Amino acid sequence: MKREELEALRAKVSCEAMLEGAGYAIDLKESTPRAVKYRRDANIIIVTHDGRGWFDPFSDEKGDVFGLAMFLGSTTFPVAVDAVAALVGFQLSRPEWRPARSAVSDEAIAERWRCRRSPSPGSGAWRYLSWQRLIPPAIIRQAIREDVLREGPFGSMWAAHVDSHGRVVGWEERGPEWRGFSTRGSKLLFRLGPSDANRICVTEAAIDAMSLAALEGSREGTLYLSSGGGWSPATDAALCELALRPGLTLVAATDGNSQGDSYAARLRKLAEASSCDWQRLRPPAEDWNEVLKAKDKERRKRKMEKKRRPAACAPAASREASPGKSRPLTRPDTDAATREGS
């Protein structure tokens, strides 16, 4: 099934329809407009995002309607797609709960992004990335070419999160004294690299994605991603879609701590469900930017040691090899004999 068909199917079937079809019932007393609770015996599922997302309050499981079908049936993604397709046209026993949508449209988010200029050498965002985060200029320029970097206020940088169509839906905000995410924006995926990559590295921050790209030299055929420090249902859905590519290797390049390991475990389950290869690339420090900084520190240290090392004494040169001391090619005894015989 093509990407467009999956998107259309996701829009037609809500998580509430999937749950009701699986025998779950709504708990109206404990539901809110933003979190609708469904029960089946001791099992509870909370539906969010206008019926497009869900999570299990007793575990880390969450996602979109495809992820819910996989969770309920303990099955693979292709089988889950068929289960969702079978619910097209399913009528709920009650009208779907439709909370009021945000007054900020996707177009307003995109317009805020367009109004900011791209970083340039010497600008606040450039200095922050290059001087404080030690991201090489080549990587910064690559991100600018791919239109995923903007100048933020007060020397900060914005790193775009885009959907599968390349539309900006939000951005990570990082600066010398600021860390956050765009107001009313959506966490999806920061993407750096070719869209048709056969190797995908998932990190937890855009700066880590750029740092890993620098450490690997922007490895050919690799797409570097960031979840923005979260794992929204939309992020799950986007990763499931990417994992369907034939011959793909999914690399869990999340942080070197317990949270990073937890995210890596999720990625492994996703890879197994999608039948793609999986690898864990664990940074030897807290995150990939710390690894990049440590590598730069070691390089500077070696450079200083080389400067301090005394120069080796040059070997004494022979008279014949010494510059400016060459002798005539004629033999002295021959010259003398010539003079005596003259």
C-alpha positions as CSV (number, residue, x, y, z in Angstrom):
1,M,0.0,0.0,0.0
2,K,1.4,3.4,-1.0
3,R,2.0,6.3,1.5
4,E,-1.0,8.3,0.2
5,E,-3.3,5.2,0.7
6,L,-2.1,4.7,4.2
7,E,-2.7,8.4,5.1
8,A,-6.2,8.2,3.6
9,L,-6.9,5.0,5.6
10,R,-5.6,6.5,8.8
11,A,-8.0,9.5,8.3
12,K,-11.0,7.2,7.7
13,V,-10.7,5.0,10.8
14,S,-10.4,6.3,14.4
15,C,-8.9,4.6,17.3
16,E,-12.3,4.6,18.9
17,A,-13.7,2.5,16.1
18,M,-10.9,0.0,16.5
19,L,-11.5,-0.3,20.2
20,E,-15.3,-0.6,20.0
21,G,-14.8,-3.2,17.3
22,A,-12.5,-5.1,19.7
23,G,-15.1,-5.1,22.4
24,Y,-14.0,-2.1,24.4
25,A,-16.6,0.3,25.9
26,I,-16.3,4.0,26.7
27,D,-16.1,5.1,30.3
28,L,-18.0,8.4,30.1
29,K,-17.6,9.2,33.8
30,E,-13.8,9.1,33.6
31,S,-13.4,10.6,30.1
32,T,-12.5,14.1,29.1
33,P,-12.6,15.9,25.8
34,R,-8.8,15.4,25.5
35,A,-8.6,11.9,26.9
36,V,-11.4,9.3,26.2
37,K,-11.1,6.2,28.4
38,Y,-12.1,2.8,27.0
39,R,-12.3,-0.4,29.1
40,R,-12.5,-4.1,28.4
41,D,-12.4,-6.1,31.7
42,A,-9.2,-4.9,33.4
43,N,-7.7,-3.5,30.2
44,I,-7.8,0.3,29.7
45,I,-6.9,2.3,26.6
46,I,-6.9,6.2,26.5
47,V,-7.8,7.8,23.2
48,T,-6.2,11.2,22.4
49,H,-5.7,13.6,19.5
50,D,-9.4,13.6,18.3
51,G,-9.4,9.8,18.1
52,R,-6.2,9.6,16.1
53,G,-3.9,8.6,18.9
54,W,-3.9,6.3,22.0
55,F,-1.9,5.0,24.9
56,D,-1.9,2.2,27.4
57,P,-1.7,3.8,30.9
58,F,-0.1,0.6,32.3
59,S,2.8,0.5,29.8
60,D,4.8,2.6,27.4
61,E,2.6,1.4,24.4
62,K,1.0,4.2,22.3
63,G,0.6,5.2,18.7
64,D,-1.9,5.7,15.9
65,V,-4.7,3.4,14.7
66,F,-2.2,1.1,13.0
67,G,-0.2,0.8,16.1
68,L,-3.4,0.1,18.1
69,A,-4.4,-2.7,15.7
70,M,-0.9,-4.2,16.1
71,F,-1.2,-3.9,20.0
72,L,-4.6,-5.4,20.2
73,G,-3.9,-8.3,17.9
74,S,-0.2,-8.8,18.7
75,T,0.4,-8.8,15.0
76,T,2.6,-7.3,12.3
77,F,2.0,-4.0,10.5
78,P,0.7,-5.4,7.2
79,V,-1.9,-7.5,9.1
80,A,-2.8,-4.4,11.1
81,V,-3.4,-2.4,7.9
82,D,-5.9,-5.1,6.7
83,A,-7.6,-4.9,10.1
84,V,-7.9,-1.1,9.9
85,A,-9.2,-1.3,6.3
86,A,-11.9,-3.7,7.4
87,L,-13.3,-0.9,9.7
88,V,-13.8,1.7,7.0
89,G,-17.4,2.9,7.3
90,F,-17.7,1.5,10.9
91,Q,-20.3,3.4,12.8
92,L,-19.7,4.1,16.5
93,S,-22.5,3.5,18.9
94,R,-22.2,7.1,19.9
95,P,-21.0,10.2,18.0
96,E,-17.2,10.5,18.1
97,W,-16.0,12.9,20.8
98,R,-14.8,16.0,19.0
99,P,-12.9,18.5,21.2
100,A,-12.5,22.0,20.0
101,R,-9.5,22.2,17.7
102,S,-6.7,24.7,18.3
103,A,-7.2,28.1,16.8
104,V,-3.7,27.9,15.3
105,S,-3.8,26.3,11.9
106,D,-1.0,24.3,10.2
107,E,-0.7,27.2,7.7
108,A,-0.1,29.6,10.6
109,I,2.7,27.4,11.9
110,A,4.3,27.2,8.4
111,E,4.0,31.0,8.0
112,R,5.8,31.6,11.3
113,W,8.6,29.3,10.0
114,R,8.8,31.1,6.7
115,C,9.2,34.5,8.4
116,R,12.5,33.5,10.0
117,R,15.7,33.7,8.0
118,S,18.2,31.0,7.5
119,P,21.4,31.0,9.6
120,S,24.5,32.5,7.9
121,P,28.2,32.6,9.1
122,G,28.4,34.9,12.1
123,S,24.7,34.9,12.8
124,G,23.4,33.9,16.3
125,A,22.2,30.4,15.3
126,W,25.4,29.8,13.4
127,R,27.6,30.8,16.3
128,Y,25.5,28.7,18.7
129,L,25.8,25.6,16.6
130,S,29.4,26.0,15.5
131,W,31.0,27.5,18.6
132,Q,29.0,26.0,21.5
133,R,27.8,22.7,20.0
134,L,30.8,22.3,17.7
135,I,28.7,21.2,14.7
136,P,30.9,21.4,11.6
137,P,30.1,24.1,9.0
138,A,29.5,21.5,6.3
139,I,26.7,19.9,8.4
140,I,25.1,23.3,9.1
141,R,25.2,24.1,5.4
142,Q,23.6,20.8,4.6
143,A,20.8,21.5,7.0
144,I,20.3,25.0,5.5
145,R,20.2,23.5,2.0
146,E,17.5,21.1,3.1
147,D,15.6,24.0,4.7
148,V,15.4,22.6,8.2
149,L,17.2,25.3,10.1
150,R,16.1,28.9,11.0
151,E,17.4,31.7,13.1
152,G,15.5,31.8,16.4
153,P,15.4,34.8,18.9
154,F,18.3,35.6,21.2
155,G,20.9,33.6,19.4
156,S,18.9,30.4,19.3
157,M,18.2,28.0,16.4
158,W,15.1,26.4,15.2
159,A,15.2,22.8,13.7
160,A,12.1,21.9,11.7
161,H,9.9,18.9,12.3
162,V,8.3,17.9,8.9
163,D,5.7,15.4,7.8
164,S,6.1,12.9,5.0
165,H,5.2,15.6,2.4
166,G,8.0,17.9,3.7
167,R,5.6,20.4,5.4
168,V,6.8,22.1,8.6
169,V,4.5,21.2,11.5
170,G,6.7,22.4,14.4
171,W,10.3,22.9,15.4
172,E,12.8,22.2,18.2
173,E,14.2,25.4,19.8
174,R,17.7,25.4,21.3
175,G,19.9,28.3,22.4
176,P,22.5,29.3,25.0
177,E,19.8,29.8,27.6
178,W,16.7,28.3,26.0
179,R,15.3,24.9,25.3
180,G,11.8,24.2,24.1
181,F,9.4,23.3,21.2
182,S,7.4,25.6,19.1
183,T,4.1,26.9,20.7
184,R,1.2,24.9,19.2
185,G,3.5,23.0,16.9
186,S,3.5,19.2,16.5
187,K,6.4,16.9,17.3
188,L,6.9,14.6,14.4
189,L,10.4,14.1,13.0
190,F,13.4,16.3,12.3
191,R,15.0,14.9,9.1
192,L,18.5,15.4,7.7
193,G,19.6,13.5,4.7
194,P,18.1,11.8,1.6
195,S,14.4,11.0,1.7
196,D,15.0,7.6,0.0
197,A,17.7,6.4,2.4
198,N,18.1,2.7,3.2
199,R,19.5,3.4,6.6
200,I,17.7,5.5,9.2
201,C,19.3,6.7,12.5
202,V,16.8,7.9,15.1
203,T,18.1,10.3,17.8
204,E,16.3,12.3,20.5
205,A,17.3,15.8,19.5
206,A,18.1,17.6,16.2
207,I,21.5,18.6,17.6
208,D,22.3,14.9,18.2
209,A,21.1,14.1,14.7
210,M,23.5,16.7,13.3
211,S,26.3,15.6,15.6
212,L,26.0,11.9,14.6
213,A,26.0,13.0,10.9
214,A,29.2,14.9,11.6
215,L,30.8,11.9,13.4
216,E,29.9,9.6,10.5
217,G,30.7,12.1,7.8
218,S,27.1,12.2,6.6
219,R,27.2,8.6,5.6
220,E,25.8,7.9,2.2
221,G,22.3,6.5,2.1
222,T,21.6,7.6,5.7
223,L,18.7,9.7,7.0
224,Y,19.3,11.2,10.4
225,L,16.1,11.8,12.5
226,S,15.2,13.4,15.8
227,S,12.0,12.7,17.7
228,G,12.5,16.0,19.6
229,G,12.8,14.3,23.0
230,G,9.3,12.9,22.8
231,W,7.4,10.0,21.2
232,S,4.0,11.2,20.0
233,P,1.5,9.0,18.2
234,A,2.3,10.9,15.0
235,T,6.0,10.1,15.5
236,D,5.2,6.4,15.9
237,A,3.1,6.5,12.7
238,A,5.8,8.3,10.7
239,L,8.4,5.7,11.8
240,C,6.1,2.8,11.0
241,E,5.7,4.2,7.5
242,L,9.5,4.6,7.0
243,A,10.1,1.1,8.4
244,L,8.1,-0.4,5.5
245,R,10.8,0.3,3.0
246,P,12.4,-2.8,1.5
247,G,16.0,-3.4,2.6
248,L,15.8,-0.8,5.4
249,T,18.1,-0.7,8.4
250,L,16.6,1.0,11.4
251,V,19.3,2.3,13.8
252,A,18.3,3.2,17.4
253,A,20.8,6.1,18.0
254,T,19.1,7.3,21.1
255,D,20.8,8.6,24.2
256,G,23.2,6.5,26.3
257,N,20.9,6.4,29.4
258,S,17.8,4.5,30.6
259,Q,15.4,6.7,28.6
260,G,17.4,6.2,25.5
261,D,17.5,2.4,26.0
262,S,13.7,2.5,26.5
263,Y,13.3,4.3,23.2
264,A,15.7,1.8,21.6
265,A,13.5,-1.1,22.8
266,R,10.5,0.6,21.1
267,L,12.3,0.9,17.9
268,R,13.4,-2.7,18.0
269,K,9.7,-3.8,18.4
270,L,8.8,-1.5,15.5
271,A,11.5,-3.0,13.3
272,E,10.5,-6.6,14.2
273,A,6.9,-5.8,13.4
274,S,7.9,-4.3,10.1
275,S,10.4,-7.0,9.2
276,C,13.3,-4.6,8.7
277,D,16.9,-4.8,10.1
278,W,17.6,-3.2,13.5
279,Q,20.7,-1.9,15.2
280,R,21.5,-0.2,18.5
281,L,24.1,2.5,18.2
282,R,24.7,3.7,21.8
283,P,26.8,6.8,22.3
284,P,29.8,6.3,24.7
285,A,28.7,9.5,26.4
286,E,25.3,10.9,27.4
287,D,24.4,11.9,23.8
288,W,26.0,12.3,20.4
289,N,26.8,16.0,20.9
290,E,28.9,15.1,24.0
291,V,30.7,12.5,21.9
292,L,31.4,15.2,19.2
293,K,32.7,17.6,21.8
294,A,35.0,15.0,23.3
295,K,36.4,14.1,19.9
296,D,37.1,17.8,19.2
297,K,38.7,18.2,22.7
298,E,41.0,15.2,21.9
299,R,41.9,16.6,18.5
300,R,42.9,19.9,20.1
301,K,44.9,18.2,22.8
302,R,46.9,16.2,20.2
303,K,47.5,19.4,18.3
304,M,48.9,21.2,21.3
305,E,51.1,18.3,22.2
306,K,52.5,18.3,18.7
307,K,53.3,22.0,19.0
308,R,55.1,21.5,22.4
309,R,57.2,18.6,21.2
310,P,60.8,19.7,20.6
311,A,62.0,19.4,17.0
312,A,64.3,16.4,16.4
313,C,68.0,17.4,15.6
314,A,68.8,17.1,11.9
315,P,71.6,14.5,11.2
316,A,75.0,16.0,10.3
317,A,75.3,16.2,6.6
318,S,78.4,15.1,4.8
319,R,80.6,17.6,3.1
320,E,79.7,16.3,-0.3
321,A,76.0,16.6,0.5
322,S,76.1,20.0,2.1
323,P,74.5,22.7,0.0
324,G,77.0,25.3,-1.3
325,K,80.0,23.1,-0.7
326,S,80.1,21.1,-3.9
327,R,83.5,20.6,-5.4
328,P,84.7,20.6,-9.0
329,L,84.0,17.4,-10.9
330,T,87.6,17.3,-12.3
331,R,90.2,15.2,-10.4
332,P,93.0,17.2,-8.8
333,D,95.7,14.7,-9.8
334,T,94.6,14.9,-13.4
335,D,94.7,18.7,-13.3
336,A,98.2,18.5,-11.9
337,A,99.4,16.0,-14.5
338,T,98.0,18.2,-17.2
339,R,99.8,21.2,-16.0
340,E,103.2,19.3,-15.8
341,G,102.8,18.0,-19.3
342,S,101.9,21.4,-20.7
